[in-house]
Amino acid sequence: MQAGKPVLYSYFRSSCSWRVRIALALKGIDYDILPISLIKDGGQQFTKEFKTLNPMSQVPTLKIDGIILTQSLAIIEYLEETRPTPVRLLPQDPKKRAHVRMISDLIASGIQPLQNLSVLKKVGQETQLAWAQAVINSGFGALEHVLQSTAGKYCVGNEISMADLCLVPQVANAERFKVDLSSYPTINRINKTLLTMEAFQVSHPSRQPDTPPEFQA
């Protein structure tokens, strides 16, 4: 690993890690990945070594510019503030910027944590699928409604933003939990558009160094 090169601690299937991988790709930042399996060895995120980097025992964690950052939205905002080109992820207009943060928070706080691995373990094997479907459907109902007033080509107008980086991984989660997406035409349309872009493809869970063979593209 190159000294001074950013290092991302990531898990191929973590939607929060995927958000950051998309941001790094869009910003054209060269980085190393250190895979942290959330499943192997009882969860590598719980090792003493990793806990010193991230006391919450979560991915992603990014080492960059001599600091360690956790929490995907904080990481994306830092990348935006320190590397505003070539792609802006927060609009200049304060109203649009507020919409971007609102949608990002709706997904990152209101949907994703309720169906992540640690919560599903607590819910129990028999009810996991029904639970995940219920929380995603509830969140997507709200999100679809919001997007009808904010969306253009993407989540907020016609410029890609942090909101789009949250949307695509969450739709992938919904598909994994067999959520019927036909009720969410705006979400569906934006997701399909974004998945044609290189940054979303190279960062995809099927193309990571720790992707198991059966999930590889």
Stockholm file with secondary structure:
# STOCKHOLM 1.0

chainA/1-217         MQAGKPVLYSYFRSSCSWRVRIALALKGIDYDILPISLIKDGGQQFTKEFKTLNPMSQVPTLKIDGIILTQSLAIIEYLEETRPTPVRLLPQDPKKRAHVRMISDLIASGIQPLQNLSVLKKVGQETQLAWAQAVINSGFGALEHVLQSTAGKYCVGNEISMADLCLVPQVANAERFKVDLSSYPTINRINKTLLTMEAFQVSHPSRQPDTPPEFQA
#=GR chainA/1-217 SS CCTTSCEEEECTTCHHHHHHHHHHHHHTCCCEEEECCSSGGGCGGGSHHHHHHCTTCCSCEEEETTEEEESHHHHHHHHHHHCCCSSCSSCSSHHHHHHHHHHHHHHHHHTGGGGSHHHHHHHCGGGHHHHHHHHHHHHHHHHHHHHHHHBSSSSSBTSCCHHHHHHHHHHHHHHHTTCCGGGCHHHHHHHHHHTTSHHHHHTSGGGSTTCCGGGCC
#=GC SS_cons         CCTTSCEEEECTTCHHHHHHHHHHHHHTCCCEEEECCSSGGGCGGGSHHHHHHCTTCCSCEEEETTEEEESHHHHHHHHHHHCCCSSCSSCSSHHHHHHHHHHHHHHHHHTGGGGSHHHHHHHCGGGHHHHHHHHHHHHHHHHHHHHHHHBSSSSSBTSCCHHHHHHHHHHHHHHHTTCCGGGCHHHHHHHHHHTTSHHHHHTSGGGSTTCCGGGCC
//
